Amino acid sequence: MQVEWSGGGFDEDFLTVAKLDASSDGNDYLTYAYVRDGNPVGLRMPLAPGQYQLRYVVGQDSSVAISQPITVSDLSVTLEAPDRVAAGSMVAVSHTGPAYDGDYVTFVTPDAGVLDYLGYAYTSDGATVQVQAPDMPGSYELRYVSTISGERIFARRAVVVE
């Protein structure tokens, strides 16, 4: 999100997004961007929707110069792929979503952890990516996973590997 700011504008000053119950210490935050990078400056929002604080932090002493509430809305993310695929094949998977640095689409077993993966492709490679299906037949999930400021499965789709 592009954020316009006003303040000292010193090289070490930065904007942050913090939880509502964050300490008054300017170093208690989820995401940040240095104001020296522009005005407006790009600031990533947390992956989870909800209420947060947008803060201007003075880099010299990490004090919070100003804070205001901000609401982060949920993102709309989709995955499109065949319901059944051949074991070991390359599968065209179309997706919509933020395509943050490091976001990926992957095959996993349905009980896999958030960061588990088998074949994967980065979403930044295009709106349709090629993902290798597992070699073993069975029931799997395709997932859209983001790890930019935390970790979250944004979308999932059941796929049978034959």
ChimeraX attribute file (.defattr): number of C-alpha atoms within 10 A of each C-alpha:
attribute: neighborCount
match mode: 1-to-1
recipient: residues
	/A:1	9
	/A:2	11
	/A:3	15
	/A:4	11
	/A:5	16
	/A:6	9
	/A:7	12
	/A:8	12
	/A:9	18
	/A:10	13
	/A:11	13
	/A:12	14
	/A:13	22
	/A:14	24
	/A:15	26
	/A:16	25
	/A:17	25
	/A:18	25
	/A:19	17
	/A:20	14
	/A:21	9
	/A:22	15
	/A:23	11
	/A:24	10
	/A:25	12
	/A:26	21
	/A:27	17
	/A:28	15
	/A:29	18
	/A:30	17
	/A:31	17
	/A:32	21
	/A:33	18
	/A:34	20
	/A:35	26
	/A:36	13
	/A:37	12
	/A:38	14
	/A:39	13
	/A:40	13
	/A:41	18
	/A:42	17
	/A:43	19
	/A:44	18
	/A:45	22
	/A:46	20
	/A:47	20
	/A:48	15
	/A:49	12
	/A:50	13
	/A:51	14
	/A:52	23
	/A:53	19
	/A:54	24
	/A:55	23
	/A:56	28
	/A:57	26
	/A:58	21
	/A:59	18
	/A:60	10
	/A:61	12
	/A:62	17
	/A:63	16
	/A:64	19
	/A:65	13
	/A:66	13
	/A:67	16
	/A:68	11
	/A:69	14
	/A:70	16
	/A:71	12
	/A:72	14
	/A:73	13
	/A:74	12
	/A:75	13
	/A:76	10
	/A:77	15
	/A:78	15
	/A:79	19
	/A:80	14
	/A:81	16
	/A:82	12
	/A:83	10
	/A:84	14
	/A:85	17
	/A:86	16
	/A:87	17
	/A:88	16
	/A:89	14
	/A:90	15
	/A:91	19
	/A:92	14
	/A:93	20
	/A:94	16
	/A:95	20
	/A:96	17
	/A:97	17
	/A:98	14
	/A:99	20
	/A:100	16
	/A:101	12
	/A:102	13
	/A:103	22
	/A:104	22
	/A:105	27
	/A:106	25
	/A:107	25
	/A:108	25
	/A:109	17
	/A:110	15
	/A:111	9
	/A:112	12
	/A:113	10
	/A:114	14
	/A:115	13
	/A:116	12
	/A:117	17
	/A:118	15
	/A:119	18
	/A:120	19
	/A:121	20
	/A:122	19
	/A:123	25
	/A:124	15
	/A:125	11
	/A:126	14
	/A:127	13
	/A:128	18
	/A:129	20
	/A:130	19
	/A:131	22
	/A:132	19
	/A:133	26
	/A:134	21
	/A:135	14
	/A:136	11
	/A:137	14
	/A:138	12
	/A:139	14
	/A:140	22
	/A:141	19
	/A:142	26
	/A:143	23
	/A:144	27
	/A:145	25
	/A:146	25
	/A:147	16
	/A:148	17
	/A:149	15
	/A:150	11
	/A:151	15
	/A:152	16
	/A:153	18
	/A:154	20
	/A:155	19
	/A:156	21
	/A:157	17
	/A:158	18
	/A:159	21
	/A:160	16
	/A:161	20
	/A:162	15
